[in-house]
Amino acid sequence: MGQKTNPIGNRLGIIRGWDSNWYGGRNYGDKLAEDDSIRKYIHARLAKASVSNVIIERTLKLITVTITTARPGIIIGKAGQEVDKLKEELKKITNKDIQINIFEIKRPELDAQLVAASVARQIESRISYRRAIKMAIAASIRMNAEGIKIQISGRLNGAEMARSESYKEGRIPLSTFRADIDYALVEAHTTYGRLGIKVWIMKGEVFGKRELSPLVGMSKKSGSGGNKPGGQGRQQRRRNNNR
């Protein structure tokens, strides 16, 4: 089954944590739709900031949005002006207090979302898809990835019939739950239609206990938000219980 399922979803609760952390009760659907709106808005507004993931935590009156990015300076802006502006915009969307935390991705070559987005941008710029994929694979291997696989599907080079091609180097043990495998799917929009780009990156194996958080190994660059009476304690207890 490891070949058929999403590698991230297949490892939730084992070596990976959730991107949304809250209890919804009867309002579960509304909060889930609101999370989707927040993520879509952030990815659209920060399209040039190399955003990889958006993690959302909720308390009764506060929403904590954690953005992982390879270019934190674009999000923070001069003296934090841009991140404050983003906080006010999200506050208008949700009608709740917002806190924004920004974590920097030190090695974007090992982040599947950023690798897939980079390949998609190059294809949209009319660079050969084979060249873009081979450059991405070489860059990831240079950064000590144990394995990487990239699959592209669609009307490659404008062919009348769609097809799929896969390129792989190293190992991708999808059925090994302790294998730390990152995965992403990105679409490239070309004059011939959309191309689907899937990326798997094997970072290593996890032995023993590990914090179930997508932020493992990242460094915090900035935070923006107000006072959180009692809210931080609940979030910290939740993280401790998941360890």
Legacy VTK file of the C-alpha trace (Angstrom):
# vtk DataFile Version 3.0
C-alpha trace
ASCII
DATASET POLYDATA
POINTS 243 float
0.000 0.000 0.000
2.966 2.312 0.379
3.053 2.728 -3.407
-0.560 3.918 -3.594
-1.000 6.306 -0.661
0.278 9.788 0.088
3.616 9.263 1.930
2.870 12.112 4.348
-0.628 10.937 5.262
0.660 7.383 5.601
3.085 8.512 8.351
0.795 10.774 10.396
1.091 9.946 14.075
4.235 7.890 13.453
6.955 10.346 12.424
4.818 13.214 11.073
2.377 15.618 12.704
-0.718 17.366 11.403
-0.797 20.732 9.609
-3.996 21.754 11.444
-4.046 21.368 15.231
-7.366 22.167 16.928
-10.618 20.673 18.183
-13.675 21.735 16.210
-16.663 19.940 17.677
-19.836 20.842 15.817
-18.048 23.693 14.008
-15.484 21.346 12.471
-16.605 22.002 8.885
-16.524 25.794 9.242
-13.041 25.752 10.759
-11.753 23.367 8.107
-13.082 25.642 5.344
-11.519 28.644 7.094
-8.148 26.855 7.249
-8.389 26.190 3.511
-9.163 29.872 2.848
-6.184 30.977 4.963
-3.796 28.654 3.136
-5.033 29.646 -0.319
-4.755 33.347 0.535
-1.219 32.998 1.908
0.022 30.950 -1.066
-1.522 33.442 -3.520
-0.272 36.566 -1.724
3.223 35.177 -1.068
3.690 33.442 -4.410
7.254 34.796 -4.732
8.305 33.999 -1.168
8.913 30.240 -1.678
6.314 29.175 0.901
6.432 25.442 1.564
3.811 24.847 4.244
1.250 26.649 6.411
0.523 25.168 9.845
-2.541 26.388 11.745
-3.222 26.083 15.476
-6.327 27.396 17.216
-7.400 28.360 20.701
-10.736 29.908 21.662
-9.914 33.425 20.432
-6.543 33.101 18.716
-5.334 31.567 15.455
-1.605 30.862 15.231
-0.355 30.637 11.642
3.130 29.200 11.130
4.664 29.741 7.690
7.675 27.716 6.536
9.603 29.451 3.778
12.998 29.581 2.101
12.828 33.402 1.792
11.671 34.802 5.150
12.880 38.323 4.365
10.148 38.813 1.754
7.430 37.899 4.256
8.844 39.911 7.164
9.647 43.048 5.184
11.453 46.119 6.444
11.169 46.337 10.250
8.408 43.716 10.137
5.991 45.881 8.150
4.951 43.178 5.684
4.208 40.532 8.312
2.126 43.038 10.294
0.189 43.877 7.146
-0.418 40.172 6.478
-1.641 39.716 10.035
-4.227 42.483 9.612
-5.416 41.009 6.304
-5.913 37.572 7.858
-7.690 39.181 10.797
-10.255 40.654 8.394
-10.812 37.248 6.788
-11.290 35.329 10.054
-12.546 38.030 12.464
-10.171 36.576 15.076
-6.824 37.562 16.567
-3.918 36.289 14.479
-0.366 35.404 15.439
2.125 34.699 12.656
5.329 32.709 13.139
7.881 32.361 10.352
10.345 29.476 10.126
13.206 29.409 7.638
13.930 26.339 5.523
17.712 26.033 5.596
17.990 23.565 2.701
15.222 24.123 0.139
16.740 21.397 -2.069
15.382 18.859 0.447
11.844 20.267 0.531
9.562 18.460 -1.930
7.130 21.375 -2.290
9.883 23.852 -3.172
11.601 21.416 -5.547
8.332 20.712 -7.384
7.493 24.428 -7.568
10.961 25.185 -8.956
10.586 22.555 -11.696
7.112 23.900 -12.540
8.399 27.485 -12.840
11.196 26.412 -15.181
8.791 24.448 -17.388
6.451 27.454 -17.553
9.502 29.493 -18.643
9.903 27.077 -21.585
12.966 25.300 -20.191
13.193 21.620 -21.165
11.450 19.499 -18.540
14.227 16.897 -18.682
16.869 19.511 -17.933
14.828 21.032 -15.088
14.224 17.625 -13.493
17.840 16.465 -13.789
19.103 19.728 -12.264
16.659 19.355 -9.353
17.737 15.758 -8.731
21.430 16.687 -8.808
20.878 19.569 -6.359
19.021 17.339 -3.875
21.667 14.619 -4.020
24.368 17.249 -3.408
22.523 18.211 -0.203
22.804 14.596 1.027
19.318 13.361 0.179
19.288 9.556 0.319
16.958 9.400 -2.661
14.692 11.471 -4.889
12.038 10.617 -7.446
10.294 13.059 -9.791
7.340 12.108 -11.976
5.854 14.387 -14.626
2.569 13.722 -16.439
0.704 15.466 -19.238
1.291 16.608 -22.807
5.071 16.629 -22.591
6.655 18.890 -25.220
3.161 19.489 -26.629
2.604 15.866 -27.683
-0.944 15.024 -28.745
-1.156 12.085 -26.338
-0.441 12.615 -22.654
2.109 10.370 -20.969
4.102 10.062 -17.759
7.854 9.964 -17.221
9.702 9.222 -13.981
13.279 10.017 -12.963
14.839 8.533 -9.851
18.150 8.482 -8.031
18.857 6.755 -4.722
16.213 4.907 -2.708
12.596 5.742 -1.829
11.330 3.035 0.617
7.629 3.982 0.599
6.568 0.974 2.700
9.012 1.746 5.540
7.142 3.908 8.044
10.302 5.121 9.784
11.585 6.495 6.460
11.344 10.299 6.470
9.914 10.884 2.981
8.686 14.304 1.884
6.115 14.496 -0.924
4.492 17.217 -3.010
2.299 17.647 -6.086
2.457 20.861 -8.136
0.881 21.770 -11.476
2.681 23.628 -14.263
0.439 25.651 -16.581
1.705 25.628 -20.172
0.250 26.612 -23.545
-0.539 22.922 -24.156
-2.344 22.415 -20.855
-1.447 21.464 -17.309
1.440 19.194 -16.343
1.420 17.369 -13.013
4.739 17.197 -11.161
5.170 14.814 -8.220
8.278 14.808 -6.038
9.384 12.280 -3.402
12.502 13.031 -1.321
14.002 10.505 1.087
15.809 12.351 3.901
16.759 9.392 6.085
15.273 7.068 8.690
13.915 8.074 12.099
14.763 5.825 15.051
13.306 6.289 18.523
10.973 9.083 19.598
10.595 12.218 17.530
8.528 15.369 17.932
5.504 15.054 15.633
5.887 18.421 13.972
6.599 19.504 10.388
8.932 22.136 11.892
11.632 19.700 13.042
15.056 21.015 12.025
13.893 24.537 11.114
14.839 27.825 12.764
12.351 30.484 13.792
12.937 33.845 12.111
10.076 36.036 13.330
6.795 36.114 15.208
3.939 38.583 15.156
0.972 38.581 17.493
-0.578 39.852 20.681
-0.772 38.507 24.207
-2.030 34.951 24.559
-3.403 34.446 28.086
-3.642 30.721 28.635
-3.543 29.815 24.943
0.164 29.064 24.736
-0.092 26.646 27.645
-2.688 24.536 25.863
-0.640 24.448 22.668
2.504 23.441 24.560
0.666 20.681 26.429
-0.709 19.398 23.117
2.797 19.241 21.635
4.133 17.448 24.725
1.344 14.866 24.566
2.205 14.096 20.936
5.852 13.364 21.655
LINES 1 244
243 0 1 2 3 4 5 6 7 8 9 10 11 12 13 14 15 16 17 18 19 20 21 22 23 24 25 26 27 28 29 30 31 32 33 34 35 36 37 38 39 40 41 42 43 44 45 46 47 48 49 50 51 52 53 54 55 56 57 58 59 60 61 62 63 64 65 66 67 68 69 70 71 72 73 74 75 76 77 78 79 80 81 82 83 84 85 86 87 88 89 90 91 92 93 94 95 96 97 98 99 100 101 102 103 104 105 106 107 108 109 110 111 112 113 114 115 116 117 118 119 120 121 122 123 124 125 126 127 128 129 130 131 132 133 134 135 136 137 138 139 140 141 142 143 144 145 146 147 148 149 150 151 152 153 154 155 156 157 158 159 160 161 162 163 164 165 166 167 168 169 170 171 172 173 174 175 176 177 178 179 180 181 182 183 184 185 186 187 188 189 190 191 192 193 194 195 196 197 198 199 200 201 202 203 204 205 206 207 208 209 210 211 212 213 214 215 216 217 218 219 220 221 222 223 224 225 226 227 228 229 230 231 232 233 234 235 236 237 238 239 240 241 242
